[in-house]
């Protein structure tokens, strides 16, 4: 990639080359929440979002974590992006502890979440410039970098100055990908990046992720509930179920292990439940309760 | 460049980014600003007309009206700084960008000071328009006004206001639903004790003690003296503001960091809905 934030280059060159991109050991996170069936005034109970999760991701690898709503995928991404503090265990990104070395990690990581969160009245160019400033990119740098990165994700040049609120969901998600890549992260966290997109936009975003892998030295953690997407993009696939990581292996090994032909069948074999039947509560519900 | 120099440069660029974003948003919401300005002018007129109703000789009426106008103008300025600071988190949460801002490598001090810097610039423009619009409407005269001294004192007070604003800006972080309202409680408390429309001496003694730690008390006293009587910058107003400025920012930042950690522990650092 030619559009690289200067500070990121500087830090990336100082990373411990021996350290894996991500190391997670016995990571735990528990929220307290009310059982909604028990009524509004019921006592809050502990709800484990992540339970003793352990895994490692090598540099340059693309790992997909599959799981349904409420399985803990978003909690994992938010812990690795320093937005949450765990209750126990350890998580390291390129050798840096996510809690103690948060400021170093923030230079190395960026993410794309299911909601393409932007200032809605600002244009794509303005939103990207704003995000880039936090990573040390000056107006002179973003004047060339922003159109270039938007071009790479297939964003129409004539719509760069249009308010985000006038763009389709697929367009907004492309801008979200552009925002994440503009800062040249060495670890890219993708939290359901194609959920809710139309089939064409979904394929375009997936193609772009492939391009990033091919052209850019980035490690990718893709959290999704789309099994086909995971299978086509990732080197290894993990299954997170109710906060527990049941396995993390190459897809063929998963199928061999359970003696099945598809990942849906593997999910059933691992959990005893159909993948579709689960409709667990998302971590976001805990937040809505805060507002409620 | 050394690592320290790179970091300093990046933080300055980040600070510029916060100011630049607010400029973009102000341009987009320009009509809202005009409506808000109209409301502020109307509200200030309702206060300044009290001087007309007092049936004083013209010179005394002019003095009272100017003193009330100075109070209303500085209060409007202070209100903008408080609003910007208190809603730093609330706006980002509403727009959904809060997670991206808080996971960015921007120091919290720079983040909050960037917001404060824009609030001061924006507040100054609005306060200037308000002051001269109302003065022109009522035909007020301030022939001895020392605007330079008033402006210098307001600039110094702004640092204290930002520091106090940082303390209140943590509230929406730890209480997404009620935090902003609690910020308005703090702002209201400052309004009551700082002598915006009356001398501090008319309040009960315990309230006068609280007035001593409010930066608005010294800003109002000094600006009123400079505009009504043409007084220069007085050390008695400067040193308390210096002390509050030096103390309020690190205390505010420490409080914010504790609040941020609490929010991260309890999963509250996320977008609305």
Interface residues (C-beta under 8 A of the other chain):
Chain A: X6 X7 X10 X31 X75 X78 X81 X82 X83 X84 X85 X103 X106 X107 X109 X110 X111 X113 X115 X117 X118 X119 X120 X121 X122 X126 X129 X130 X131 X132 X133 X134 X135 X136 X137 X138 X163 X179 X283 X284 X286 X287 X288 X290 X291
Chain B: X3 X6 X7 X9 X10 X13 X14 X16 X17 X18 X20 X21 X24 X25 X28 X29 X95 X96 X97 X98 X99 X100 X101 X102 X103 X104 X105 X106 X107 X176 X177 X261 X264 X265 X266 X267 X268 X269 X270 X271 X272 X273
